[in-house]
């Protein structure tokens, strides 16, 4: 029973994480172990207006947790942290078309004669095959969100790490609440400091 519960939980976690695409890049000449503190600069001005305050706070809390796991402490904005962290979210509306074809067979028995104007070969009995098929095309609208985390060296004022994750945005707030930590974790997985 314990194994079944573990398997079910593992399957649920995989399903929650599926569909996340991440990319990451960093300055390989930088030793990320030297940084101990960071300031949260805030959200980029170009961040989508579709992001509500609840999700905004959940994303910030998830990043705070991930930086904390890496031994980094958040300090107040403007107090001289080693790093500056900035977030940016892009919401892209997409449309997907799906086609479904249904077949309706129409089987009947034919009896008749044929040929040229009723003369010649062509007499016969047997099944006749007919029917029709219908194709339905349906358009589905959905939103893909891309969350970008940029980390700057505060002293040198230069970008040293950036990572982004794209995922279909869940319409259900409860599902978003559960998926946000997984999205942030997938972004931070590539951070050079473990």
C-alpha positions as CSV (number, residue, x, y, z in Angstrom):
1,X,0.0,0.0,0.0
2,X,2.9,2.3,0.8
3,X,4.5,1.7,-2.6
4,X,1.2,2.4,-4.3
5,X,0.9,5.8,-2.5
6,X,4.5,6.7,-3.4
7,X,3.9,5.7,-7.0
8,X,0.7,7.8,-7.2
9,X,2.4,10.8,-5.6
10,X,5.3,10.5,-8.0
11,X,3.0,10.2,-11.0
12,X,1.1,13.3,-9.8
13,X,4.3,15.3,-9.4
14,X,5.4,14.4,-12.9
15,X,2.0,15.4,-14.4
16,X,2.2,18.7,-12.6
17,X,5.7,19.4,-14.1
18,X,5.0,18.2,-17.6
19,X,5.0,20.7,-20.3
20,X,7.6,23.0,-18.7
21,X,10.3,24.1,-21.2
22,X,13.3,25.8,-19.6
23,X,16.4,27.5,-21.0
24,X,19.3,29.0,-19.1
25,X,22.5,30.9,-19.7
26,X,25.2,32.3,-17.4
27,X,28.7,33.9,-17.4
28,X,31.1,31.0,-16.9
29,X,33.8,33.3,-15.6
30,X,31.8,34.2,-12.5
31,X,32.2,32.2,-9.2
32,X,28.7,32.1,-7.9
33,X,29.8,30.8,-4.5
34,X,31.1,34.3,-3.6
35,X,27.6,35.8,-3.5
36,X,25.8,35.6,-0.1
37,X,23.0,38.1,-0.4
38,X,20.6,39.4,-3.0
39,X,18.1,42.1,-3.5
40,X,14.8,41.6,-5.2
41,X,14.6,44.4,-7.7
42,X,11.0,43.7,-8.6
43,X,9.1,43.0,-11.7
44,X,10.1,44.4,-15.1
45,X,7.8,47.2,-16.3
46,X,6.9,45.1,-19.4
47,X,5.5,42.3,-17.3
48,X,2.0,41.3,-18.5
49,X,-0.9,42.8,-16.8
50,X,-2.6,39.4,-16.7
51,X,-0.5,38.4,-13.6
52,X,-2.6,38.9,-10.5
53,X,-1.3,39.9,-7.1
54,X,-1.8,36.4,-5.6
55,X,0.3,34.7,-8.3
56,X,2.9,37.5,-8.2
57,X,3.4,36.9,-4.4
58,X,3.5,33.1,-4.9
59,X,6.2,33.4,-7.6
60,X,8.3,35.7,-5.4
61,X,7.9,33.4,-2.4
62,X,9.0,30.4,-4.5
63,X,12.1,32.3,-5.7
64,X,12.9,33.3,-2.1
65,X,12.7,29.6,-1.1
66,X,15.0,28.5,-3.9
67,X,17.7,31.1,-3.2
68,X,17.5,30.2,0.5
69,X,18.2,26.6,-0.4
70,X,21.4,27.8,-2.0
71,X,22.5,29.5,1.1
72,X,21.6,33.0,0.0
73,X,19.8,35.7,2.1
74,X,17.4,38.3,0.8
75,X,18.1,41.9,1.9
76,X,16.0,45.0,1.5
77,X,16.1,46.7,-1.8
78,X,18.8,49.4,-1.9
79,X,20.7,48.0,1.0
80,X,23.6,46.7,-1.0
81,X,23.0,43.1,-1.7
82,X,25.6,41.1,-3.7
83,X,23.1,40.3,-6.4
84,X,20.0,42.0,-7.9
85,X,17.2,39.7,-9.0
86,X,14.6,40.8,-11.5
87,X,11.5,38.9,-12.8
88,X,9.6,39.3,-16.0
89,X,6.5,37.4,-17.3
90,X,5.3,37.3,-20.8
91,X,1.8,36.0,-21.7
92,X,1.2,34.8,-25.2
93,X,-2.2,33.9,-26.5
94,X,-2.2,30.9,-28.9
95,X,-4.7,29.0,-30.9
96,X,-4.6,25.3,-31.7
97,X,-6.7,23.6,-34.3
98,X,-7.8,20.0,-33.9
99,X,-9.7,17.9,-36.5
100,X,-11.9,15.0,-35.8
101,X,-13.3,12.8,-38.6
102,X,-16.2,10.5,-38.1
103,X,-17.2,7.8,-40.5
104,X,-20.8,6.5,-40.9
105,X,-20.9,3.3,-43.0
106,X,-24.0,2.6,-45.1
107,X,-24.1,-1.0,-46.1
108,X,-26.8,-2.2,-48.5
109,X,-27.4,-5.1,-50.9
110,X,-27.5,-4.3,-54.6
111,X,-29.4,-6.2,-57.2
112,X,-29.3,-5.0,-60.7
113,X,-28.2,-5.2,-64.2
114,X,-25.9,-2.8,-66.0
115,X,-23.8,-2.7,-69.1
116,X,-24.5,-0.3,-71.9
117,X,-28.1,0.9,-71.6
118,X,-29.1,-2.3,-70.0
119,X,-27.4,-4.6,-72.5
120,X,-24.3,-6.6,-72.1
121,X,-22.5,-7.8,-69.0
122,X,-23.2,-6.3,-65.7
123,X,-25.8,-8.5,-64.1
124,X,-25.1,-9.2,-60.5
125,X,-26.0,-9.5,-56.9
126,X,-23.9,-8.5,-53.9
127,X,-23.1,-5.9,-51.3
128,X,-22.8,-2.3,-52.0
129,X,-20.7,0.0,-49.9
130,X,-21.5,3.6,-49.4
131,X,-21.6,6.0,-46.5
132,X,-20.1,9.3,-45.6
133,X,-17.5,10.9,-43.4
134,X,-17.6,14.2,-41.6
135,X,-14.7,16.2,-40.4
136,X,-15.1,18.7,-37.6
137,X,-12.4,21.4,-37.0
138,X,-12.2,23.0,-33.6
139,X,-10.1,25.8,-32.4
140,X,-8.9,25.9,-28.9
141,X,-7.5,29.2,-27.4
142,X,-4.9,28.9,-24.6
143,X,-2.2,31.0,-23.0
144,X,1.5,30.2,-22.7
145,X,3.3,32.1,-19.9
146,X,7.1,32.6,-20.0
147,X,8.7,33.5,-16.7
148,X,12.2,35.0,-16.9
149,X,14.6,35.4,-13.9
150,X,17.6,37.7,-14.5
151,X,20.4,37.9,-11.9
152,X,22.9,40.8,-12.0
153,X,26.1,41.3,-10.2
154,X,25.3,44.5,-8.2
155,X,28.9,45.7,-7.9
156,X,29.6,45.4,-11.6
157,X,26.1,46.1,-12.7
158,X,26.1,43.3,-15.3
159,X,23.9,40.3,-16.1
160,X,25.5,37.1,-14.9
161,X,22.7,34.6,-15.1
162,X,19.3,34.3,-16.8
163,X,16.8,31.5,-17.0
164,X,13.3,31.2,-18.5
165,X,10.5,28.7,-18.3
166,X,7.5,28.4,-20.6
167,X,4.3,26.6,-19.7
168,X,0.6,26.6,-20.6
169,X,-1.1,28.7,-18.0
170,X,-3.6,26.8,-15.8
171,X,-7.0,28.6,-15.8
172,X,-7.8,27.1,-12.4
173,X,-6.2,29.2,-9.5
174,X,-5.7,26.1,-7.4
175,X,-3.7,24.3,-10.1
176,X,-1.6,27.5,-10.6
177,X,-0.9,27.6,-6.9
178,X,0.5,24.1,-7.1
179,X,2.4,24.5,-10.3
180,X,4.2,27.8,-9.5
181,X,6.8,26.2,-7.2
182,X,7.5,23.5,-9.8
183,X,8.0,26.2,-12.5
184,X,10.3,28.2,-10.3
185,X,12.2,25.1,-9.3
186,X,12.8,24.2,-12.9
187,X,14.1,27.7,-13.6
188,X,16.5,27.5,-10.6
189,X,17.7,24.0,-11.3
190,X,20.3,25.4,-13.7
191,X,21.6,28.1,-11.3
192,X,25.3,27.5,-10.9
193,X,25.3,27.5,-7.1
194,X,23.9,24.3,-5.7
